[in-house]
């Protein structure tokens, strides 16, 4: 009997992703970032623009320009959903980031938005160049909770000449490859991937999610520290604890009444155990300062 198999065709284009952009009074930040991603071959199916209150006339003008630019639902011959996304506090738009309450409102806005997108397994591009600097900082903080290896954070760079030419949306588009404007990837560690098991409930706020990740980090770091500690001799444990207390090699020698060369010998053994426990590449420099930072909280908690 001959068996035949059929396979679904492998798509040549990745599924549509979402671009999330922070916005102030410069609407061209949104369109230039979107154009740059499309020129790089990314398939963007939805554009979400996060902004503060439209009571600010500049924000109102920028949002009106974007609403007009994306009114048809089609952009560069492809479907594109445009969605303005205001930051709210108690149901009212936040006018500025000037208090702890407004800071939390912005952080939770991005937290819940990105959480919702990642629960749908959507790839997210985040451009943090528009609006208040704090808006972008808080957006990146929320991204670190949820992003995985398929997501990207971008900074839109432009020269003074380009900024003058496009100021406040007077020019929303530039020819592909225009010198003086480009998207720069922001390198980040994808905590959302590393802590995929720590998915908090949709009702939890960003600070609760961060606390959960901090707790998980502490457990993982404590396990590595304990592994190193268990493999050391009693005297090397004394040296390790002294380094964790912030002492230099010479101060360790003085405190333990041993030769500096003996401290050096113990250091080498401690460093080798740390290299193995943290699976560090041979090029990573491990010294007594690194040991202090890695073990200080371990001994404080112990």
Helices and strands as residue ranges (DSSP letters): E 17-22, H 28-39, E 44-51, H 57-69, E 74-75, E 78-79, E 81-86, E 88-89, E 92-93, H 100-119, E 124-127, H 133-146, E 152-158, H 160-166, G 167-169, E 181-185, H 191-194, H 206-230, H 234-244, H 249-256, H 260-277, H 288-301
